[in-house]
Amino acid sequence: MRLSRKAWNNVVIFSMLIMIFFLNGIHQKINPPKEELGSMPLFEQQSFVLALGFPGFKIERIGTSWRLSADKDAAWQAQPAELEALITRWQESELTLTENPGLPGSAALSVAQFWLAGSELPMSFQLYQQQQSFYLFARQSQRWFSVDKTQAQQLFAPIELK
């Protein structure tokens, strides 16, 4: 079977298009676009928090207020207004994105889990410390944020940081 000149032109055109798409896809995989470092909110603007959990503590929305459930030996206590302020602090926080700090085998100081309306799985944030620096790891988005000690203490109020 012999192809006409017009048919060969079509073969060349389509093979070039396929090659362009292939090379463009390879380029995107080899050199993914870098995420710009800077300030970024932890939550989408319309996020509706149903519950927040720390190790030994759970804060749940009950109607328009909040209720704290804690383990028997937990020392931290808070009023509904303080609980609402804590949730608001998390929702309004804009933290600085940072590169992976490379914490070799470090255990998280604490974990905060948020159950949001419309989400099956909770959002998880892990707090790490390296010397005098604190880092927050957003598990779902795989992003690292740098936080200062004051921010860490405000966000993880039930946990005593050293």
C-alpha positions, 0 to 999 in steps of 0.5 A: 500500500502506497500513500499519496503525497497528501497522506504523507503530509497528514502523517507528518503533521499528526506525528509532529503534534503528538511529539509536541504534546509528548514533549510538553508533558515531559517538560511539565513532569521534569520541571513542575512549576515552583510554588511561590513562597509567601503568606498563605491562608490555612483554610479556604475562605468559605470553610465551615469548621465542625470540630477541632481535635488535639491529642486529648481534646476535642472541640465540637460545634454545638449549634452556634457555640462550642463545647470542649471534651477532654480526657480525665487528666487534661488540665486545659479548660476553656469557655465557649468564647475562648474556644470560638476565638481559637477556631477563628484564629486558625481560620484567619491565620495566614502563615508563611510558606517555607521549603521543607525544613528537613526534619530527620526523624522528628516526632511532631510536638502536636497534631490538630485535626479539623473536620470541615462541612462537606469533607469526609476526612479531617484536615491534619496539621502537625507542629514540629520544632527544630532548635528555636524554630517552629514549623507547621505541616499541612498533611493534605496539601503537603505544604510547610509553614514557618510559625513563630513561638507565639503563633504556635502557642496561640494555635495549639493553646491546649498544648504547653510548648517549651 
